[in-house]
């Protein structure tokens, strides 16, 4: 059985207020081609299909159009689980209609998927947290744990009569207990898999994930995953990687697009797994294209920055512009740069002659008046007159008094 593991598509996500849906649409078209060229039997999408619980209409249309193309009239199965960004009820709302196309939607750890025909294939058995699939004469058991919040986890594990001591077990211990209970559905004659959306200890975040932990309580240990699982398909972390302590069986596929400037230094990809019962799996990595790169331009001076914008105005890229300068950048200069290069996301001045660490640490030691005097001198190259300082301070004091009164 050939399985493709992907996730964290975050359809509808913006970058500094700029839409990425054109890039996402190009990725989805290429993704359909990857699935077809590699003759995939089962596609696993490990959560965070959308970036928000109320995605734009275009994002939803892109998703459903892609599922339909992947399905190829029920030729292959697609398993979708919800992530922490997804609204579980909204995600699975189209489940009954999607069934004819071989699409399986799982919203929460308590979701029980109906058995029966899904496209050209079948779900022969199911329950809370697992499905047994029959695909082209082979059977696979998948433990399905969509984003397990504390509330959802408690609903699965504990009834009203359980004692307080059991409820006080750590999040990781409870996930371990959940997998221990569910692994009883594995058999020696089935391909045994896990699909989940959570944060495993030792994994390296990419930079654009929304935290799903509170004081570390939502972190799980790699040892919580069942040793009987041949492959563990995870979502949430945007950097593709192997989870430590899992003998390379647990992996994050990462997001398909660089969603943050912190992510630009690593390649985006998906994993293709070849699996047979009771045998070691083989894994192939397929790298994704970069459709519109995020770049950080570092320029020495405002004139150099304007020149760089002029030279690269026709390049298709997002830009963070860092400018080393001995003066503050005025509005006309900012407008000139943004008129030349349309996709500048942020212009960040780096003032020469200021040691940043020393400057930040010393700010708390300076009065507002001192900082204003320094700013005025640097900007206008003359000392500020005392009457200007007095007027400014009187306005600030007046506003402060009003805020206290409110």
N, C-alpha and C positions, 0 to 999 in steps of 0.2 A: 504494500500500500504506500502510495506517495502522498505525503502530507505537507502542506505549506503553512508556515507559522508567521503571522503578521499581527499588527495591533497598533494602538495609539495613533490612529489616523487623524483625529482631532479636526474633522471636517467643519469648516466655518471659522477656524481660528484666525485671529488677526495678529499682525506684528506692528506694535506701536500705532495701532488704529488702522493699519493698511490690510486689506483683504488678501488672503493667500489662496483663494478658491480657484483662481486660474491655474496656479501651480498644482493644486490638489487634483484638479480635473485632468491635467496632463499625466500626473502620477497614476491616477486610476486607470486611464487608457493603457498605459504601459503595464500596469499590474495585471490587467486582464490578459494581455499578451503573454506575460510570464507564466501565468497559470495554464494557458492553452499550450504553449510551446513545451512545457515540462510535463504535460499529461498528468496533472495533479488530480488525485481522487478526492481528497478532503482538504478544504481550506479552513484554518482556525484563525478567527479574528479575536484577539485576546483583550477586548475592552477599549474604552475611550474612542468609540467610533466618531462621536461628535465632541466638540470642545465645550459645549454648554448643554444644560438640560432642556433648553428651548432653542434648538438650532435653526438657522435660516432655512427657508423653503428650498433654496438652491442646494444647500448641503444635503438635505434629505433626498432630494431628487437624484443628486449625484450618487449617493449611497445605494439607493434602490435600483438605479439603472446599472450600477456596477455589479450588484448581486445577481441581477437578471442575466447579464452577459457571462459572469463566472459560471452560473448554473448550466448554461448551454442546454436549455430545455430539460433540466433535471439530470443531465449527464453526470454531474458531480455534486457532492454535498458541501455545504458551507455551514460552519458552526460559529455563531456570534454570541459572545458573552458581554454583559454590561461592565463598564468601568466606573470609576468614581466621578467622571465628568458626565456620564450618561444618565438620563432618566429611564430607569428600568421599564416602567409601564409604557412609556412612549416608544422605547426601542422595540419592544416585543409586540406592539399593537398590530403590526402587519403580519405576525406569525402565521395565522391561519391561511392568509393568502399566499405567503411565501412558501408554504409547505409543498405546493405542487412543483415548485422550482428547486426543491431539495435544500431549502434554507431552514436552519434550526436556530431559534432565538432563545437565549436563557437570560432572564433578568436579574434574579437573585439566587442565593444559595438554596432557597426553599422551592424554587421553580421545578415543577414536574412536567417534563415534556411529554406530549401525547405519543404513544406508540403508533406504528402503522407506516404507510408508504410516504416517502419524502422524495419526490421526483422518481428516479429509477431505482432508488435504494430504500432501505427500511430502518426504522428504529424498532428493534425487537424486544427491548426491555428498557425501563426507565424508572427513576424515583427521584427523591430530593437529592440533588447533587451528582447525578450520574446519568449517562445514556449508553446503551449498547447499540452500536451501529452495524448494519450489514451492508458492505460496499463491495460489489463485484465478487461475491463469494467469500470474502474475508470479513471477520468480525473484529471490531475495536470497541473497547470500553473506555469512555472518557469521563473522568471526574471533573465536573463543571462547577467551579466556584467563582462566580462573578464577584465584583468588589464586595468583600465581606466587612461591612461596618460593624461596630460593636453591637448595635441593635439587631442587625440581621443575623450575626453570629450567635447571639444569645437565643434568638428565636429558633434557630436550627438545633442547638445543643441542649437547651435547658427548658424544662416545663416550669410551671408555677410552683411546684412542690420541691424543687431542688434547693439544697441548703446554700447558705451564703458562702460557705467555704469554696464550693464548686464554682460559684460565680466570680470569685476573686482570683481565679487562675489567670495568668497573664494571657494577653491576646495570642502570643505565639503558641502557648500551651494549648489553648482552645482550638487553634487552627490544626495543631498536631492531632488533637483528639478527633476533630472532624475528618481529617484524612484517614486516620486509623479506622474509623467506622466505615468510611466509604470504600476503602481498598478491598473490603470483603467481596466487592462486586467483580474484582479482577479474576481472570481464569488463566490457566496455562495455555489454552488454545486461542486466546484473544490477544490482540495488540493493545497494550495498556498505556493510557495517556492521561495527562492532567492538563486542563485549561483553566487559568486563574488570573486574577488581576489584584496584585498586592505588592508590597515592598519587602524584599528579602534582605536580611542582614549581609553587609559586605558588598552590596551592589552600589555602583557609582552612578549617581543621578546626572542627567544631561544638563539641566539648568532651566528647562521650561515646564517641568512637571508641577502640578498643584499638589502640595503636601497632603498625604492621607494619614499622617501620623500626628500624635499629640504627645509631646514629651517622650517619644520613642515607643509609645504603647502600641503603635500600629506596625511595628517591625516584626517580621517573623524570621526564625532561624532556618537556614537551608536544610537542617535536619528534620524539619517538620514534614517534608514531602515524602510520600511512600517510596521505599526502596524498590518496590515491585514495578513502579512506573518506568517505562522505557524512555519516555520523553515528557518533559514538563514545559508547556508553552505558557509563558508569562507575559503580562502587560503591566504597564504603569511607568517603568523607567524608559527614558527616551534614547539612551545609549545602548546599542546592541552589545550584549555581553553574556558570559556564563556566570551563573550564580555559584559562589564559592561553597565547597563542601557538598556538592551534589554529583560528583564524578562526571561533570559536564553534561548531565541529563537535563538540568533546568537552565533555561535561557530566556532572556528578554530579546525580542526581535527589534525593539526600539521603534521610534517614529519614522515615517517614510521621508519626512522633509525636515530640514534644519529650522526649528521653530524659535530659535534663540541664538544670539551671537556666541553664547558659550558652547553651542553644539557644532560649530562650523569646522572643528578640527578632526572630526571623525566621520567615517563613511556610513551612510544609511543603507540598510539591507533587510532582507527577509531570509528565513531558513527553510530549506526543503529537506524533509526527513523521509528516508526509505526505511520502512519497518515491516517486520514479520514476527509472528508469535515466537517467544522464547529465544530470539536472536538479538545480537547487538545491532543497534541502528546505525545508519550512515547519514551524515549531515552535509549538505552543500549550502554555501552562502551565495546569495544572488544580490549584487549591489544595485542600488537605485541611482538614477540620474539626479543631478542638481539642476533644477529648472530655472531658478533665479537665485544666484548665490547671495549670501549676506557677507558684506565686506566691511572691514574697518580700515579707513584711510587715515594715515597719520601725516600731517602736513606741517612744515616749518614756516609759519606765517600765513596771514590772511590772503596775501597776493598769491602764494603758492597753492592755497586751497581753491581759490577761484580759478586758477589756471588748470588745476586737476579736474575740476568740475567741467570746464570747457572741453578738455581733451577727452573726457570719458562720458560726455553727455548722452551718447547714443548707446552706451553699454546697458544691457539688461541685468541690473543688480540692485540690491538694497544696500544702502550705505550708512554707516556710522562714521561721522567725520570728526576726527580729533585734530585740533589746531593748536600748535604751540605758538603763543603770541605774547608780546609785552604790553598789549592793551586789550581792553574789552571790545568784543565784536558788536558793531552797531546794527540796527535793523536793516539799513540799506544793504550792508554787506551780506547779511543773512539772506535777504531777498534775492540778491544777485546769484548767490550759490544755489538756492533752491529753484530759481528760474532756469538755470543752466542744467542742473541734474535733478530730475523730477522725483527720484526715489530716495532722497536723503531722509533718513528717519530721525536723526538727531545730530546736532552740531555741538561738540563739547570743547570749549576753550581750555587749554592748559597754560596757565599764566606763567611765563618765564620768571625765574628768580625767586620763586616761592617753593620751598621744600614742603611738599604736600603733607607729609606726616607731621612735620613740625607745625605747619599751619593749622591742621585739624586739632592737634592736641592743645594749641595755644588759644584757640577761639574762646574756650570757656573762661580763660583768664583775662580776656579783654572786655571792656565795656562796649555797649552799642555805639556810644559816642566815638570811642577810639577807632572802631572798625569803620564807621561812616567817614571819619576824617581821612583814614588811609585810602578808602575807596575813592573819595573825591579827589585827593591829591594824585592818585594813579591815573584816574580817568581824565582829569582836566589840567593836570600838571601845575596847579596852583593850590595854595592852602585855602580851605573853606573859611568863609567869614563867620564870625561868632553868631551874628543875628540869624543866619541860615540854620546853624546848629540848634539855636534856641527854638526856632519855629518848628523844626522837625521833632525835637524832643517834646515840645508842648503838645503836638498832635498825637504822638505815641502815648504820652501819659494820659491824655484825655480819652483815647480809645481804651486804654487799659482800665481806667476807672469805670467806663461804661460796661465793659465786659464783666467786671467784678460785680457791678450792680445787677447785671442780668443773671 
